[in-house]
Amino acid sequence: MSEGIDGDFTAFVKERSGVLLRAARALAGSQHSAEDLLQTALAKAYVRWPRIRGDAEPYVRRVLYLDQVSRWRRRSGRPEFPVAVLPDVGEHDSEHDSEHEVDLRLLLRGALLALPPRQRAVLTLRYLEDLSVTQTAELLGCHAGTVASQTARGLARLRRLVPALDGRPTTREGERIRPTGPVVPSGRARS
């Protein structure tokens, strides 16, 4: 490829790789797997760069999701190879989070990993990537109704696995704190 194309691709990677890595991490469940997934997607994008240059990010995102779904289906482990120098580990922003937020984030990550692959992909696209039902269906190659049902099932399962997600406060041990005043059913106003 020419230097101009290489420069455009390099600029795209520098500008968007952080956001794309966040999406890959949500899909893959670990930093290492996310980096592999993103690297593969970017390699595929590089080969097609002259054709996708103006619309590169949607292409890379689609490759991320489809490749991850393929990995879930295969479930075959790739052998890992030892290296002489370990890569740098990214900085974590948990220093600024409260202990409760860190605990909740870890619980949520574990719960997401417990979801079936399609539910995890749908929730990632809908809530992390903020895509509509239609956009998610197009990206995953399924019907909007499938996206809606997988979203509902995934959220219900997440709420069962991590009760703190439903907005009601919990104790350190995860038990819900019972309200002391009158309970108002949701959707109704107090009189």
HUMO-V690667 format. One record per residue. RES is the residue in three letters. PSI is psi in radians with two decimals (NA if undefined). Layout:
RES_PSI ; RES_PSI
//
This chain:
MET_2.73 ; SER_2.88 ; GLU_-0.62 ; GLY_-0.74 ; ILE_-0.76 ; ASP_-0.71 ; GLY_-0.71 ; ASP_-0.77 ; PHE_-0.77 ; THR_-0.73 ; ALA_-0.72 ; PHE_-0.81 ; VAL_-0.79 ; LYS_-0.70 ; GLU_-0.67 ; ARG_-0.08 ; SER_-0.55 ; GLY_-0.79 ; VAL_-0.74 ; LEU_-0.63 ; LEU_-0.63 ; ARG_-0.76 ; ALA_-0.74 ; ALA_-0.68 ; ARG_-0.69 ; ALA_-0.63 ; LEU_-0.78 ; ALA_-0.51 ; GLY_-0.20 ; SER_2.71 ; GLN_-0.78 ; HIS_-0.85 ; SER_-0.65 ; ALA_-0.75 ; GLU_-0.73 ; ASP_-0.78 ; LEU_-0.80 ; LEU_-0.72 ; GLN_-0.74 ; THR_-0.77 ; ALA_-0.73 ; LEU_-0.60 ; ALA_-0.72 ; LYS_-0.66 ; ALA_-0.66 ; TYR_-0.73 ; VAL_-0.62 ; ARG_0.16 ; TRP_-0.80 ; PRO_-0.54 ; ARG_-0.47 ; ILE_0.01 ; ARG_-0.84 ; GLY_-0.30 ; ASP_0.72 ; ALA_-0.72 ; GLU_-0.81 ; PRO_-0.64 ; TYR_-0.84 ; VAL_-0.72 ; ARG_-0.75 ; ARG_-0.76 ; VAL_-0.73 ; LEU_-0.90 ; TYR_-0.77 ; LEU_-0.70 ; ASP_-0.68 ; GLN_-0.70 ; VAL_-0.71 ; SER_-0.69 ; ARG_-0.72 ; TRP_-0.69 ; ARG_-0.71 ; ARG_-0.77 ; ARG_0.42 ; SER_2.36 ; GLY_2.34 ; ARG_2.43 ; PRO_2.49 ; GLU_2.57 ; PHE_2.32 ; PRO_2.57 ; VAL_2.72 ; ALA_-0.66 ; VAL_2.23 ; LEU_2.53 ; PRO_2.76 ; ASP_2.52 ; VAL_2.39 ; GLY_2.72 ; GLU_2.47 ; HIS_2.45 ; ASP_0.25 ; SER_-0.21 ; GLU_-0.58 ; HIS_-0.16 ; ASP_2.62 ; SER_2.84 ; GLU_-0.69 ; HIS_-0.74 ; GLU_-0.68 ; VAL_-0.79 ; ASP_-0.78 ; LEU_-0.72 ; ARG_-0.72 ; LEU_-0.71 ; LEU_-0.76 ; LEU_-0.74 ; ARG_-0.78 ; GLY_-0.70 ; ALA_-0.69 ; LEU_-0.68 ; LEU_-0.41 ; ALA_-0.23 ; LEU_2.65 ; PRO_2.69 ; PRO_-0.78 ; ARG_-0.71 ; GLN_-0.72 ; ARG_-0.74 ; ALA_-0.77 ; VAL_-0.80 ; LEU_-0.65 ; THR_-0.81 ; LEU_-0.76 ; ARG_-0.77 ; TYR_-0.54 ; LEU_-0.76 ; GLU_-0.16 ; ASP_0.75 ; LEU_2.71 ; SER_2.98 ; VAL_-0.77 ; THR_-0.80 ; GLN_-0.72 ; THR_-0.76 ; ALA_-0.75 ; GLU_-0.77 ; LEU_-0.69 ; LEU_-0.13 ; GLY_0.75 ; CYS_-3.12 ; HIS_2.70 ; ALA_-0.62 ; GLY_-0.62 ; THR_-0.75 ; VAL_-0.80 ; ALA_-0.78 ; SER_-0.69 ; GLN_-0.61 ; THR_-0.83 ; ALA_-0.79 ; ARG_-0.75 ; GLY_-0.78 ; LEU_-0.71 ; ALA_-0.73 ; ARG_-0.71 ; LEU_-0.72 ; ARG_-0.61 ; ARG_-0.70 ; LEU_-0.60 ; VAL_1.50 ; PRO_-0.45 ; ALA_-0.26 ; LEU_-0.32 ; ASP_0.08 ; GLY_-0.21 ; ARG_2.41 ; PRO_2.61 ; THR_2.82 ; THR_3.06 ; ARG_-0.55 ; GLU_-0.02 ; GLY_0.01 ; GLU_2.47 ; ARG_2.45 ; ILE_2.23 ; ARG_2.37 ; PRO_2.58 ; THR_-0.44 ; GLY_-3.01 ; PRO_2.46 ; VAL_2.25 ; VAL_2.14 ; PRO_2.51 ; SER_2.48 ; GLY_-0.15 ; ARG_2.51 ; ALA_2.65 ; ARG_2.55 ; SER_NA
//
